[in-house]
């Protein structure tokens, strides 16, 4: 799938250009290739082109892919919503979970993370736009949740994640990402060792990078259109 390799190269160029434009250190922004509903051969092409971090939204699909792609240097990120009765596969099969938004979820991940594996890397999802349709803890409830999650064994709280309301215009896009950055800075000032801002997708990655994103999540920009979901 040569198109995947070409798209991947173009996305990397976009990231490098945004780093340079906004005064970021070269290489300070990592690409997470969102591979939901993408076939394994497309992911293998991305892997062969140097991509190592893959993000999955659907738990069983992600678990199946983790098992099918046996390369040991792949970093698997679960970026979808988690139900409390389905945390075990995420705890056992992934390296990162991005959408922790309740202490119950974090506790179950902590309890179910095998001791033979390293700490599960976690981000707390924050609903910066206040949309009722979006998951995520409110900015007001974030500090209490963050400190509680940071105390749990077998988890390592790395930072914050958001999926803000889709808006047009560079400055409007920056506003939500600026809010997440400021929330993280406040937590760092309060003693938490955080280093990750998971924010920015295909349409707004430049605004996210301008506001400090360390991880941008891109799917169709890397793989092209997703196959239709099987009924």
Residue frames as a rotation matrix with the C-alpha (Angstrom) as fourth column:
UNK 1
0.575 0.818 0.000 0.00
0.818 -0.575 0.000 0.00
0.000 0.000 -1.000 0.00
UNK 2
-0.431 -0.864 0.262 2.31
0.863 -0.480 -0.161 2.76
0.264 0.156 0.952 -1.23
UNK 3
0.093 0.526 0.845 -0.34
0.179 -0.844 0.506 5.44
0.980 0.104 -0.172 -0.64
UNK 4
0.899 0.226 -0.374 -0.07
0.382 0.009 0.924 4.85
0.213 -0.974 -0.079 3.10
UNK 5
0.075 -0.958 -0.278 3.68
0.956 -0.010 0.293 5.40
-0.283 -0.288 0.915 3.05
UNK 6
-0.510 -0.241 0.826 3.24
0.613 -0.776 0.151 8.59
0.604 0.583 0.543 1.01
UNK 7
0.490 0.752 0.441 0.50
0.118 -0.558 0.821 9.91
0.864 -0.350 -0.362 3.31
UNK 8
0.749 -0.264 -0.608 2.61
0.659 0.198 0.725 9.10
-0.071 -0.944 0.323 6.35
UNK 9
-0.345 -0.931 0.122 5.54
0.938 -0.339 0.069 11.04
-0.023 0.138 0.990 4.92
UNK 10
-0.278 0.320 0.906 3.27
0.324 -0.856 0.402 14.01
0.904 0.406 0.135 4.18
UNK 11
0.800 0.594 -0.083 1.87
0.235 -0.184 0.954 13.99
0.551 -0.783 -0.287 7.72
UNK 12
0.366 -0.749 -0.552 5.36
0.892 0.114 0.437 13.89
-0.264 -0.653 0.710 9.20
UNK 13
-0.558 -0.538 0.632 6.28
0.723 -0.689 0.052 16.88
0.408 0.486 0.773 7.05
UNK 14
0.252 0.752 0.609 3.22
0.157 -0.653 0.741 18.73
0.955 -0.091 -0.283 8.38
UNK 15
0.864 0.063 -0.499 4.24
0.493 0.094 0.865 18.03
0.102 -0.994 0.050 11.93
UNK 16
-0.089 -0.982 -0.164 7.84
0.974 -0.120 0.190 19.12
-0.207 -0.143 0.968 11.37
UNK 17
-0.451 -0.027 0.892 6.68
0.498 -0.837 0.226 22.32
0.741 0.546 0.391 9.69
UNK 18
0.612 0.741 0.277 4.30
0.120 -0.433 0.894 23.11
0.782 -0.514 -0.353 12.56
UNK 19
0.579 -0.501 -0.643 7.06
0.799 0.190 0.571 22.46
-0.164 -0.844 0.510 15.10
UNK 20
-0.480 -0.838 0.259 9.32
0.876 -0.475 0.087 24.91
0.050 0.269 0.962 13.29
UNK 21
-0.203 0.482 0.853 6.60
0.341 -0.781 0.522 27.53
0.918 0.397 -0.006 12.79
UNK 22
0.690 0.650 0.317 5.53
-0.105 -0.342 0.934 27.55
0.716 -0.678 -0.168 16.43
UNK 23
0.085 -0.789 0.609 8.92
-0.813 -0.408 -0.415 27.34
0.576 -0.460 -0.676 18.08
UNK 24
0.868 0.219 0.445 8.71
-0.442 0.750 0.492 23.73
-0.226 -0.623 0.748 19.21
UNK 25
-0.174 -0.947 0.269 11.75
-0.681 0.314 0.662 21.50
-0.711 -0.068 -0.700 19.54
UNK 26
-0.092 0.102 -0.991 12.20
-0.902 0.413 0.126 19.27
0.422 0.905 0.054 16.48
UNK 27
-0.497 -0.055 -0.866 10.82
-0.020 0.998 -0.052 15.83
0.868 -0.009 -0.497 17.25
UNK 28
-0.956 0.117 0.269 8.87
-0.285 -0.149 -0.947 16.99
-0.071 -0.982 0.175 20.30
UNK 29
-0.007 1.000 -0.013 5.52
-0.904 -0.012 -0.427 15.98
-0.427 0.008 0.904 18.76
UNK 30
-0.857 -0.257 0.447 4.77
-0.134 0.948 0.289 12.29
-0.498 0.188 -0.846 18.25
UNK 31
-0.378 0.725 -0.576 2.35
-0.864 -0.053 0.501 10.96
0.332 0.687 0.646 15.65
UNK 32
-0.584 0.351 0.732 -0.24
-0.201 0.812 -0.549 8.45
-0.787 -0.467 -0.403 16.81
UNK 33
-0.830 0.273 -0.486 -1.63
-0.472 0.121 0.873 6.65
0.297 0.954 0.028 13.75
UNK 34
-0.317 0.815 0.484 -5.31
-0.650 0.185 -0.737 6.01
-0.691 -0.548 0.471 14.44
UNK 35
-0.884 -0.250 -0.395 -5.98
-0.462 0.596 0.656 2.68
0.071 0.763 -0.643 12.79
UNK 36
-0.390 0.801 0.454 -9.60
-0.193 0.411 -0.891 1.92
-0.901 -0.435 -0.006 13.69
UNK 37
0.626 0.737 0.255 -11.34
-0.045 0.361 -0.931 -0.10
-0.778 0.571 0.260 10.96
UNK 38
0.343 -0.577 -0.741 -8.14
-0.938 -0.243 -0.246 -0.10
-0.038 0.780 -0.625 8.92
UNK 39
0.945 0.026 -0.326 -6.88
-0.092 0.977 -0.190 -3.43
0.314 0.210 0.926 7.53
UNK 40
0.715 -0.697 0.057 -3.76
0.195 0.277 0.941 -5.06
-0.671 -0.662 0.334 8.86
UNK 41
0.217 -0.689 0.691 -1.91
0.974 0.195 -0.112 -4.70
-0.058 0.698 0.714 5.57
UNK 42
0.558 0.007 0.830 -2.29
0.234 -0.961 -0.150 -0.92
0.796 0.277 -0.538 5.74
UNK 43
0.932 -0.225 0.285 -0.96
-0.346 -0.311 0.885 -0.93
-0.110 -0.923 -0.368 9.28
UNK 44
0.541 -0.768 0.344 1.92
0.599 0.639 0.483 -3.16
-0.590 -0.055 0.805 8.22
UNK 45
0.320 -0.394 0.862 2.80
0.785 -0.399 -0.474 -0.70
0.531 0.828 0.181 5.47
UNK 46
0.757 -0.014 0.653 2.84
-0.269 -0.918 0.293 2.12
0.595 -0.397 -0.699 8.02
UNK 47
0.860 -0.467 0.205 5.01
-0.030 0.355 0.935 0.00
-0.509 -0.810 0.291 10.31
UNK 48
0.357 -0.745 0.563 7.47
0.899 0.437 0.009 -0.68
-0.253 0.503 0.826 7.50
UNK 49
0.300 -0.200 0.933 7.58
0.468 -0.821 -0.327 3.08
0.831 0.535 -0.153 6.87
UNK 50
-0.649 -0.757 0.077 8.69
0.246 -0.304 -0.920 3.61
0.720 -0.579 0.383 10.47
UNK 51
-0.026 0.709 0.705 5.42
-0.707 -0.512 0.488 4.14
0.707 -0.485 0.514 12.34
UNK 52
-0.761 -0.347 -0.549 5.44
0.107 0.767 -0.633 2.52
0.640 -0.540 -0.546 15.77
UNK 53
-0.868 0.492 -0.066 2.53
-0.023 -0.174 -0.984 4.06
-0.496 -0.853 0.162 17.73
UNK 54
-0.724 0.689 -0.029 -0.99
0.107 0.154 0.982 2.96
0.681 0.708 -0.185 16.75
UNK 55
-0.834 0.497 0.239 -4.30
-0.452 -0.367 -0.813 4.05
-0.317 -0.786 0.531 18.28
UNK 56
-0.753 0.623 -0.213 -7.48
0.341 0.646 0.683 1.99
0.563 0.442 -0.698 18.40
UNK 57
-0.610 0.624 0.489 -11.00
-0.728 -0.684 -0.035 3.14
0.313 -0.377 0.871 19.33
UNK 58
0.515 0.836 -0.190 -12.81
-0.732 0.544 0.410 -0.20
0.446 -0.072 0.892 19.45
UNK 59
0.207 -0.518 0.830 -11.67
-0.892 0.249 0.378 -2.53
-0.402 -0.818 -0.411 22.17
UNK 60
0.546 0.015 0.838 -12.11
0.033 0.999 -0.040 -5.98
-0.837 0.049 0.545 20.62
UNK 61
0.955 -0.230 0.189 -10.77
0.184 -0.044 -0.982 -4.83
0.234 0.972 0.000 17.26
UNK 62
0.479 -0.811 0.335 -7.76
-0.788 -0.566 -0.241 -3.35
0.386 -0.149 -0.911 19.01
UNK 63
0.261 -0.351 0.899 -7.10
-0.643 0.631 0.433 -6.50
-0.720 -0.692 -0.061 21.02
UNK 64
0.804 0.090 0.588 -7.29
0.304 0.788 -0.536 -8.60
-0.512 0.609 0.606 17.84
UNK 65
0.844 -0.513 0.155 -4.80
-0.077 -0.403 -0.912 -6.34
0.530 0.758 -0.380 16.09
UNK 66
0.356 -0.725 0.590 -2.43
-0.931 -0.224 0.286 -6.37
-0.075 -0.651 -0.755 19.05
UNK 67
0.313 -0.176 0.933 -2.38
-0.249 0.933 0.259 -10.15
-0.916 -0.314 0.249 18.77
UNK 68
0.872 0.099 0.479 -2.12
0.399 0.422 -0.814 -10.22
-0.283 0.901 0.329 14.97
UNK 69
0.650 -0.700 0.295 0.77
-0.188 -0.524 -0.831 -7.77
0.736 0.485 -0.472 14.67
UNK 70
0.860 -0.233 -0.454 3.51
0.485 0.647 0.588 -9.49
0.157 -0.726 0.670 16.58
UNK 71
0.005 -0.890 0.456 6.32
0.351 -0.425 -0.835 -6.93
0.937 0.164 0.310 16.30
UNK 72
0.156 0.025 -0.987 7.48
0.971 0.179 0.158 -6.24
0.181 -0.984 0.004 19.83
UNK 73
-0.773 -0.539 -0.335 8.33
0.595 -0.799 -0.089 -2.56
-0.220 -0.268 0.938 19.31
UNK 74
-0.344 0.744 0.572 4.77
0.322 -0.479 0.817 -1.42
0.882 0.465 -0.075 18.53
UNK 75
-0.980 0.129 -0.152 3.23
0.090 -0.397 -0.913 0.92
-0.178 -0.909 0.378 21.10
UNK 76
-0.474 0.877 0.080 -0.50
0.622 0.269 0.735 0.30
0.623 0.399 -0.673 21.39
UNK 77
-0.977 0.214 0.023 -2.79
-0.185 -0.779 -0.599 3.12
-0.110 -0.589 0.801 22.51
UNK 78
-0.354 0.934 0.048 -6.46
0.922 0.340 0.185 2.67
0.156 0.109 -0.982 23.36
UNK 79
-0.995 -0.095 0.014 -8.15
0.095 -0.995 -0.041 6.00
0.018 -0.039 0.999 22.66
UNK 80
-0.361 0.932 0.046 -11.84
0.028 -0.039 0.999 5.09
0.932 0.362 -0.012 22.78
UNK 81
0.028 0.498 0.867 -14.38
-0.924 -0.319 0.213 5.24
0.382 -0.806 0.451 25.58
UNK 82
-0.783 -0.327 -0.530 -14.12
-0.092 0.903 -0.421 2.47
0.615 -0.280 -0.737 28.16
UNK 83
0.448 0.883 0.142 -17.02
-0.467 0.096 0.879 0.84
0.762 -0.460 0.455 29.98
UNK 84
0.034 -0.485 0.874 -16.18
-0.999 -0.018 0.028 -0.21
0.002 -0.874 -0.485 33.52
UNK 85
0.567 0.229 0.792 -17.04
-0.364 0.931 -0.009 -3.86
-0.739 -0.283 0.611 32.78
UNK 86
0.933 -0.240 0.269 -14.63
0.354 0.474 -0.806 -3.98
0.066 0.848 0.527 29.83
UNK 87
0.731 -0.679 0.062 -11.46
-0.680 -0.719 0.147 -2.57
-0.055 -0.149 -0.987 31.31
UNK 88
0.500 -0.585 0.638 -9.56
-0.093 0.697 0.711 -5.85
-0.861 -0.415 0.294 31.61
UNK 89
0.585 -0.332 0.740 -8.67
0.793 0.426 -0.436 -6.26
-0.171 0.841 0.513 27.90
UNK 90
0.783 -0.316 0.536 -7.40
-0.028 -0.879 -0.476 -2.68
0.621 0.358 -0.697 27.86
UNK 91
0.688 -0.518 0.508 -5.37
-0.682 -0.222 0.697 -3.21
-0.249 -0.826 -0.506 31.02
UNK 92
0.434 -0.492 0.754 -3.87
0.087 0.856 0.509 -6.43
-0.897 -0.156 0.415 29.71
UNK 93
0.409 -0.158 0.899 -3.37
0.835 0.462 -0.299 -5.62
-0.368 0.873 0.321 26.03
UNK 94
0.729 -0.058 0.682 -2.44
0.391 -0.782 -0.485 -1.96
0.562 0.620 -0.548 25.62
UNK 95
-0.336 -0.909 -0.246 0.49
0.862 -0.191 -0.470 0.25
0.381 -0.370 0.848 26.57
UNK 96
-0.998 0.059 0.005 -1.58
-0.057 -0.952 -0.299 3.44
-0.013 -0.299 0.954 26.87
UNK 97
-0.115 0.992 0.052 -5.17
0.990 0.111 0.083 4.37
0.076 0.061 -0.995 27.69
UNK 98
-0.824 -0.320 0.468 -6.12
0.397 -0.915 0.073 7.93
0.405 0.246 0.880 26.74
UNK 99
-0.322 0.830 0.455 -9.71
-0.202 -0.529 0.824 8.36
0.925 0.174 0.338 27.81
UNK 100
-0.503 0.145 -0.852 -9.74
0.820 0.390 -0.418 7.88
0.272 -0.909 -0.315 31.59
UNK 101
-0.498 0.371 0.784 -12.53
-0.139 -0.926 0.350 10.13
0.856 0.065 0.513 32.84
UNK 102
0.640 0.676 0.365 -13.74
-0.527 0.040 0.849 8.44
0.559 -0.736 0.382 36.05
UNK 103
-0.195 -0.729 0.657 -11.94
-0.981 0.156 -0.118 7.15
-0.016 -0.667 -0.745 39.10
UNK 104
0.500 0.445 0.743 -13.84
-0.458 0.864 -0.209 3.84
-0.735 -0.236 0.636 38.83
UNK 105
0.969 -0.176 -0.172 -12.27
-0.093 0.385 -0.918 3.22
0.228 0.906 0.357 35.41
UNK 106
0.197 -0.967 0.164 -8.80
-0.716 -0.256 -0.650 4.09
0.670 0.010 -0.742 36.67
UNK 107
-0.024 -0.173 0.985 -9.13
-0.918 0.394 0.047 1.82
-0.396 -0.902 -0.169 39.70
UNK 108
0.794 0.367 0.484 -10.19
-0.170 0.899 -0.403 -1.13
-0.583 0.237 0.777 37.59
UNK 109
0.786 -0.585 -0.200 -7.33
-0.216 0.044 -0.976 -0.57
0.580 0.810 -0.092 35.15
UNK 110
-0.032 -0.821 0.571 -4.93
-0.929 -0.187 -0.320 -0.45
0.369 -0.540 -0.756 38.09
UNK 111
0.170 0.183 0.968 -6.32
-0.722 0.692 -0.004 -3.63
-0.671 -0.698 0.249 39.64
UNK 112
0.841 0.328 0.430 -6.34
0.012 0.783 -0.622 -5.50
-0.541 0.529 0.655 36.33
UNK 113
0.602 -0.709 -0.366 -2.93
-0.717 -0.279 -0.639 -4.46
0.351 0.647 -0.677 34.99
UNK 114
0.856 -0.296 -0.424 -0.72
0.355 0.933 0.063 -7.57
0.377 -0.205 0.903 35.15
UNK 115
0.797 -0.597 -0.090 2.25
-0.198 -0.400 0.895 -7.18
-0.570 -0.696 -0.437 37.46
UNK 116
0.163 -0.757 0.633 4.44
0.694 0.543 0.472 -8.77
-0.701 0.362 0.614 34.78
UNK 117
0.272 -0.018 0.962 3.87
0.839 -0.485 -0.246 -5.75
0.471 0.874 -0.116 32.54
UNK 118
-0.839 -0.544 -0.030 5.15
0.508 -0.761 -0.404 -2.26
0.196 -0.354 0.914 33.10
UNK 119
-0.510 0.651 -0.562 2.89
0.241 -0.519 -0.820 0.50
-0.826 -0.554 0.108 34.35
UNK 120
0.016 0.631 0.776 -0.06
0.999 0.017 -0.034 1.31
-0.034 0.776 -0.630 32.12
UNK 121
-0.921 -0.371 -0.122 0.44
0.357 -0.926 0.122 4.82
-0.158 0.069 0.985 30.74
UNK 122
-0.030 1.000 -0.005 -2.72
0.989 0.029 -0.147 6.92
-0.147 -0.009 -0.989 31.12
UNK 123
-0.942 -0.044 0.334 -4.17
0.096 -0.985 0.142 10.26
0.322 0.165 0.932 30.12
UNK 124
-0.426 0.845 -0.324 -7.27
0.538 -0.051 -0.842 11.84
-0.727 -0.533 -0.432 31.62
UNK 125
-0.514 0.346 0.785 -9.81
0.743 -0.277 0.609 12.97
0.428 0.897 -0.115 29.05
UNK 126
-0.629 0.264 -0.731 -11.07
0.354 -0.739 -0.573 16.50
-0.692 -0.619 0.371 29.70
UNK 127
0.067 0.748 0.660 -14.25
0.997 -0.081 -0.009 17.88
0.046 0.658 -0.751 28.16
UNK 128
-0.735 -0.487 -0.472 -12.94
0.544 -0.839 0.019 21.40
-0.406 -0.243 0.881 27.58
UNK 129
-0.882 0.409 0.233 -15.88
-0.059 -0.586 0.808 22.40
0.467 0.699 0.541 25.35
UNK 130
-0.750 0.604 0.270 -18.57
-0.398 -0.085 -0.913 21.29
-0.529 -0.792 0.304 27.79
UNK 131
-0.404 0.615 -0.677 -20.43
-0.790 0.139 0.597 19.34
0.462 0.776 0.430 25.11
UNK 132
0.169 0.574 0.801 -23.05
-0.869 0.471 -0.154 16.98
-0.466 -0.670 0.578 26.51
UNK 133
0.928 0.235 -0.289 -22.30
-0.361 0.755 -0.547 14.50
0.090 0.612 0.786 23.73
UNK 134
0.196 -0.949 -0.248 -18.61
-0.362 0.166 -0.917 14.27
0.912 0.269 -0.311 24.61
UNK 135
0.710 -0.102 -0.697 -16.99
0.603 0.600 0.526 12.16
0.364 -0.794 0.487 27.28
UNK 136
-0.284 -0.913 0.293 -14.44
0.436 -0.395 -0.809 13.58
0.854 -0.102 0.510 29.66
UNK 137
-0.042 0.169 -0.985 -14.17
0.986 -0.153 -0.069 15.05
-0.162 -0.974 -0.160 33.11
UNK 138
0.852 0.348 0.390 -15.04
0.404 -0.913 -0.067 18.72
0.332 0.214 -0.918 33.55
UNK 139
-0.035 -0.902 0.430 -12.17
0.134 -0.431 -0.892 21.17
0.990 0.026 0.136 34.09
UNK 140
0.187 0.174 0.967 -13.55
-0.821 -0.513 0.251 21.87
0.540 -0.841 0.047 37.57
UNK 141
0.890 0.230 0.393 -13.45
-0.418 0.754 0.506 18.18
-0.180 -0.615 0.767 38.59
UNK 142
0.666 -0.649 -0.366 -10.08
-0.083 0.423 -0.902 17.49
0.741 0.632 0.228 36.98
UNK 143
-0.131 -0.860 0.494 -7.70
-0.763 -0.231 -0.604 18.26
0.633 -0.456 -0.625 39.89
UNK 144
0.151 0.238 0.960 -9.36
-0.886 0.463 0.024 15.86
-0.438 -0.854 0.280 42.32
UNK 145
0.965 0.242 0.101 -9.46
-0.167 0.863 -0.476 13.08
-0.203 0.442 0.874 39.72
UNK 146
0.556 -0.810 -0.185 -5.88
-0.292 0.018 -0.956 13.66
0.778 0.586 -0.226 38.57
UNK 147
-0.224 -0.664 0.713 -4.43
-0.928 -0.079 -0.364 13.45
0.298 -0.743 -0.599 42.07
UNK 148
0.390 0.439 0.810 -6.43
-0.680 0.730 -0.068 10.30
-0.621 -0.524 0.583 42.81
UNK 149
0.989 -0.033 -0.146 -5.34
-0.089 0.653 -0.752 8.59
0.120 0.757 0.643 39.58
UNK 150
0.298 -0.953 0.052 -1.70
-0.577 -0.223 -0.786 9.54
0.761 0.204 -0.616 40.18
UNK 151
-0.129 -0.327 0.936 -1.76
-0.980 0.184 -0.071 7.59
-0.149 -0.927 -0.344 43.45
UNK 152
0.805 0.552 0.218 -2.91
-0.521 0.833 -0.189 4.30
-0.286 0.038 0.958 41.93
UNK 153
-0.144 -0.879 0.455 -0.41
-0.358 0.475 0.804 1.44
-0.923 -0.047 -0.383 41.57
UNK 154
-0.382 -0.182 0.906 0.48
0.591 0.706 0.391 -0.04
-0.710 0.685 -0.163 38.16
UNK 155
0.677 0.470 0.567 -0.72
0.734 -0.491 -0.470 3.14
0.058 0.734 -0.677 36.44
UNK 156
-0.514 -0.740 -0.435 1.35
0.711 -0.651 0.266 6.11
-0.480 -0.173 0.860 35.42
UNK 157
0.656 0.741 -0.147 -0.57
0.570 -0.613 -0.547 9.31
-0.495 0.275 -0.824 34.81
UNK 158
-0.312 -0.842 0.441 1.19
0.918 -0.147 0.369 10.97
-0.246 0.520 0.818 31.89
UNK 159
-0.980 -0.063 -0.187 -1.06
0.020 -0.975 0.223 13.89
-0.197 0.215 0.957 31.05
UNK 160
-0.181 0.961 -0.210 -4.33
-0.139 -0.236 -0.962 15.06
-0.974 -0.145 0.176 29.53
UNK 161
-0.864 0.047 0.501 -6.32
0.490 0.305 0.817 14.34
-0.114 0.951 -0.287 26.39
UNK 162
-0.267 0.848 -0.457 -9.16
-0.137 -0.503 -0.853 16.20
-0.954 -0.165 0.251 24.74
UNK 163
-0.637 0.254 0.728 -11.47
0.770 0.241 0.590 15.99
-0.025 0.937 -0.349 21.76
UNK 164
-0.680 0.342 -0.648 -12.80
0.068 -0.851 -0.520 19.55
-0.730 -0.398 0.556 21.54
UNK 165
0.453 0.891 0.021 -15.74
0.271 -0.115 -0.956 20.86
-0.850 0.438 -0.293 19.60
UNK 166
-0.232 -0.505 0.832 -14.97
0.944 0.091 0.318 21.08
-0.236 0.859 0.455 15.89
UNK 167
0.625 0.353 -0.696 -14.50
0.210 -0.935 -0.286 24.73
-0.752 0.032 -0.659 14.94
UNK 168
0.484 -0.468 0.739 -12.98
0.825 -0.037 -0.564 26.54
0.291 0.883 0.368 11.99
UNK 169
0.719 -0.309 0.622 -10.30
-0.238 -0.951 -0.198 29.17
0.653 -0.006 -0.757 12.18
UNK 170
-0.065 -0.887 -0.457 -6.84
0.307 0.418 -0.855 28.79
0.949 -0.196 0.245 13.64
UNK 171
-0.735 -0.254 0.628 -7.34
-0.422 -0.554 -0.718 31.03
0.531 -0.792 0.301 16.68
UNK 172
0.273 0.898 0.345 -10.68
-0.926 0.148 0.347 29.43
0.260 -0.414 0.872 17.54
UNK 173
0.657 -0.106 -0.746 -9.05
0.037 0.993 -0.108 26.01
0.753 0.043 0.657 17.40
UNK 174
-0.402 -0.915 -0.012 -6.19
0.112 -0.036 -0.993 27.19
0.909 -0.401 0.117 19.59
UNK 175
-0.143 0.370 0.918 -8.55
-0.806 -0.581 0.108 28.33
0.574 -0.725 0.381 22.34
UNK 176
0.859 0.511 0.016 -9.60
-0.437 0.717 0.543 24.83
0.267 -0.474 0.839 23.43
UNK 177
0.506 -0.745 -0.434 -6.06
0.532 0.666 -0.524 23.51
0.679 0.035 0.733 23.24
UNK 178
-0.376 -0.596 0.709 -4.81
-0.195 -0.697 -0.690 26.48
0.906 -0.397 0.146 25.23
UNK 179
0.372 0.598 0.710 -7.31
-0.850 -0.088 0.520 25.64
0.373 -0.797 0.475 27.95
UNK 180
0.941 -0.045 -0.336 -6.03
0.123 0.968 0.216 22.05
0.316 -0.245 0.917 28.16
UNK 181
0.027 -0.999 0.025 -2.43
0.457 -0.010 -0.889 23.24
0.889 0.035 0.456 28.31
UNK 182
-0.290 -0.110 0.951 -3.25
-0.592 -0.760 -0.268 25.64
0.752 -0.640 0.156 31.14
UNK 183
0.759 0.594 0.269 -5.06
-0.598 0.471 0.649 22.90
0.259 -0.653 0.712 33.05
UNK 184
0.709 -0.559 -0.430 -2.01
0.503 0.828 -0.247 20.69
0.494 -0.041 0.868 32.77
UNK 185
-0.246 -0.830 0.500 0.34
0.127 -0.539 -0.833 23.48
0.961 -0.141 0.238 33.82
UNK 186
0.153 0.388 0.909 -1.79
-0.837 -0.438 0.328 24.00
0.526 -0.811 0.258 36.94
UNK 187
0.975 0.198 -0.098 -1.54
-0.133 0.879 0.457 20.30
0.177 -0.433 0.884 37.79
UNK 188
0.281 -0.949 -0.140 2.23
0.596 0.287 -0.750 20.39
0.752 0.127 0.646 37.32
UNK 189
-0.291 -0.344 0.893 2.43
-0.373 -0.819 -0.437 23.42
0.881 -0.460 0.110 39.59
UNK 190
0.457 0.578 0.676 0.45
-0.860 0.095 0.501 21.38
0.225 -0.811 0.541 42.11
UNK 191
-0.056 -0.672 0.738 3.08
-0.829 0.443 0.341 18.64
-0.556 -0.593 -0.582 42.13
UNK 192
0.674 0.319 0.666 2.07
0.038 0.885 -0.463 16.16
-0.738 0.337 0.585 39.42
UNK 193
-0.433 -0.886 -0.167 4.77
-0.292 -0.038 0.956 15.01
-0.853 0.462 -0.242 36.99
UNK 194
0.539 0.715 0.445 2.98
0.319 0.316 -0.894 15.24
-0.779 0.624 -0.058 33.65
UNK 195
-0.470 -0.813 -0.344 4.56
-0.112 -0.332 0.937 15.33
-0.875 0.479 0.065 30.20
UNK 196
-0.834 0.186 0.519 1.85
0.541 0.461 0.704 14.49
-0.108 0.868 -0.485 27.66
UNK 197
-0.284 0.808 -0.516 -0.82
-0.451 -0.587 -0.672 16.52
-0.846 0.041 0.531 25.90
UNK 198
-0.749 0.140 0.647 -2.78
0.538 0.698 0.472 14.24
-0.386 0.702 -0.599 23.57
UNK 199
0.276 0.824 -0.495 -4.62
0.232 -0.557 -0.798 16.68
-0.933 0.105 -0.345 21.34
UNK 200
-0.153 -0.243 -0.958 -4.95
-0.778 -0.568 0.268 17.56
-0.610 0.786 -0.102 17.69
UNK 201
0.163 0.249 0.955 -6.23
0.405 0.865 -0.295 15.63
-0.899 0.435 0.040 14.69
UNK 202
-0.202 -0.358 0.912 -6.13
0.961 0.108 0.256 16.02
-0.190 0.927 0.322 10.91
UNK 203
0.354 0.490 0.797 -8.02
0.726 -0.681 0.097 19.33
0.590 0.544 -0.597 10.74
UNK 204
0.885 0.069 0.460 -6.43
-0.182 -0.859 0.479 21.10
0.428 -0.508 -0.748 13.68
UNK 205
0.619 -0.669 -0.411 -3.02
0.779 0.590 0.213 19.61
0.100 -0.452 0.886 14.37
UNK 206
-0.230 -0.740 0.632 -1.21
0.552 -0.634 -0.542 22.90
0.802 0.224 0.554 13.69
UNK 207
0.241 0.399 0.885 -3.27
-0.484 -0.741 0.466 24.69
0.841 -0.540 0.014 16.34
UNK 208
0.982 0.117 -0.149 -2.66
0.051 0.598 0.800 21.85
0.183 -0.793 0.581 18.77
UNK 209
0.263 -0.960 -0.094 1.08
0.908 0.279 -0.311 21.92
0.325 -0.003 0.946 18.18
UNK 210
-0.152 -0.268 0.951 1.09
0.086 -0.963 -0.257 25.69
0.985 0.042 0.169 18.66
UNK 211
0.418 0.438 0.796 -0.41
-0.718 -0.377 0.585 25.12
0.557 -0.816 0.156 22.12
UNK 212
-0.194 -0.696 0.691 1.95
-0.977 0.197 -0.075 22.38
-0.084 -0.690 -0.719 23.24
UNK 213
0.859 0.512 -0.021 0.61
-0.511 0.852 -0.115 19.06
-0.041 0.109 0.993 21.93
UNK 214
-0.246 -0.932 0.266 3.09
-0.820 0.346 0.455 16.24
-0.516 -0.106 -0.850 22.41
UNK 215
-0.796 0.100 0.598 0.93
0.278 0.936 0.214 13.59
-0.538 0.336 -0.773 20.72
UNK 216
-0.358 0.697 -0.621 -1.34
-0.854 -0.514 -0.085 14.19
-0.378 0.499 0.779 17.71
UNK 217
-0.393 0.356 0.848 -3.89
0.090 0.933 -0.350 11.57
-0.915 -0.061 -0.399 16.66
UNK 218
-0.217 0.247 -0.944 -4.36
-0.898 -0.431 0.094 11.17
-0.384 0.868 0.315 12.91
UNK 219
-0.034 0.307 0.951 -6.28
0.029 0.952 -0.306 8.48
-0.999 0.017 -0.042 11.06
UNK 220
0.746 0.424 0.513 -7.54
0.479 0.193 -0.857 9.18
-0.462 0.885 -0.059 7.56
UNK 221
0.761 -0.537 -0.365 -4.63
-0.630 -0.745 -0.219 11.56
-0.154 0.397 -0.905 6.88
UNK 222
-0.312 -0.885 0.346 -2.38
-0.745 0.454 0.488 8.51
-0.589 -0.106 -0.801 7.25
UNK 223
-0.644 0.055 0.763 -4.51
0.152 0.987 0.057 5.63
-0.750 0.152 -0.643 5.98
UNK 224
-0.893 0.443 -0.082 -7.06
-0.205 -0.237 0.950 7.29
0.401 0.865 0.303 3.73
UNK 225
-0.075 0.957 0.280 -10.83
-0.894 -0.189 0.407 6.81
0.443 -0.220 0.869 4.07
UNK 226
-0.658 -0.089 0.748 -11.95
-0.568 0.710 -0.415 4.17
-0.494 -0.698 -0.518 6.55
UNK 227
-0.858 0.424 -0.291 -13.73
0.098 0.690 0.717 1.10
0.505 0.586 -0.634 5.22
UNK 228
-0.051 0.932 0.358 -17.43
-0.670 -0.298 0.680 1.06
0.741 -0.205 0.640 5.94
UNK 229
-0.629 -0.123 0.768 -18.28
-0.742 0.391 -0.545 -0.45
-0.233 -0.912 -0.337 9.32
UNK 230
-0.803 0.326 -0.499 -19.69
0.022 0.852 0.522 -3.94
0.596 0.409 -0.691 9.03
UNK 231
0.024 0.890 0.455 -23.33
-0.709 -0.306 0.635 -4.00
0.705 -0.338 0.624 10.23
